[in-house]
């Protein structure tokens, strides 16, 4: 018998209580899916006859006949009910006493049944026993409901993501990355876009895919689509990946097949790094072949600083939360300048995300920050819509800028 989940063990304890209290031979929790009765948790001394995972045609079960009103919920002697004796359970495993109540979830949905029975008739069974089973069935419903919701959610996610994955993954657009002093486009970031009807940001979509075990595959499909754009635009392309996906062999193989001198790999600070030694082992050969490594979303949380110290990135990307509105804020420029100084100390280039106004761009340039991306220049767009240069706010004298990141 397969090992039960913690919820399954809790339900089994309720079934043992029912079986012992009623003095019957077995008890089980079943799920009814419309065509099949699934005996999900069974307490029985005869697992060869009744055990976890047994499936039966729902329409031929005692439980369905009881729910349909063709049989009573309590049968002290099954032989007293001709309708019951026509059903398979009366012959194998030769059930002779039976009691069943529905398991109802909080939304009113009937999940299945909570039952107990015996291989001999038991005239002691009566209506007085039904309340006990109903209380135990309610307790079972509370235990299983979170897992029921999880299965329903996963089924919905499978239905949503399977066609997208089969079609090659999300659409991948490019947002320009611009030299804040000259307006020249030096690169672009590949950004995934999911169907608008989903009304979810990309991070949430990738996270949902992870719930059904498809995040790695979806991220790798997005990387392939981003790499395909390298043939259509000059400059480098920054591509996003989560630490967990990066550690997979499939992801490493896809990256190794790219012209790595034109690739910047961005690691988001929102995703934890569980093993920096493993991360270094994956990154080392790729960086030796020219790939540059970026820590994304710096300033959005504390883990980004640990990423910087642990990985010595080539690029530090300032989170939009400390960039947007900088032109009119007395504090944000101080934060940005401190991060720019940190980047200079580790030899990294700074890219400011979320540049939305000319004032922000001018302030960033004045702080010695090299590059910017944001709606001031363009939203994520098709590769053919990218321009070679974008207007900048004004000429700003350069202070000691770090080196520019340019295509090779």
Secondary structure, DSSP 8 states (H G I E B T S, - for coil): -----HHHHHHHHHHHHHHHHHT-SEEEEEEE-SSEEEEEEEEES-TTTS-TTEEEEGGGSHHHHHHTTSS-SEES-GGG-HHHHTSGGGTSS---EEEEEEEE-TTS-EEEEEEEEESS--TT--GGGHHHHHHHHHHHHHHHHHHHHHHHHHHHHHHHHHHHHHTTSSEEEEEEEEETTT-BEEEEEEEEE--GGG---HHHHHHHHHHTT-HHHHHHHHHHHHHHGGGTSSSEEEEEE-HHHHTSHHHHHHHHTS-GGGEEEEEETTS--S-HHHHHHHHHHHHHTT-EEEEEEETSSSHHHHHHHHH--SEEEE-GGGTTTGGG-TTHHHHHHHHHHHHHHHT-EEEEE---SHHHHHHHHHTT--EEESTTT--SB-GGG--SB---SS-----S--------
